[in-house]
Amino acid sequence: MNPSISKVAFTVGLTFLFLALFSLAFINANSPEFIIDVISVIILTVFLIIVVWDTRRELSSYKVG
């Protein structure tokens, strides 16, 4: 993945994660919205891990050694 695309994907994912975590503080724990928000936090966290992993893997292959 191109590093500039990775940066955009990471920024968008981090923004959505921040918004999901922020809204988590205002949702009742017994509501269906709470479950959906927790699932979205998990999915966004996995997405960010994959973006970071892929970017680091791509950048390590460019090293001349």
Secondary structure by P-SEA (a helix, b strand, c coil): ccaaaaaaaaaaaaaaaaaaaaaccccccccaaaaaaaaaaaaaaaaaaaaaaaaaaaaaaaccc
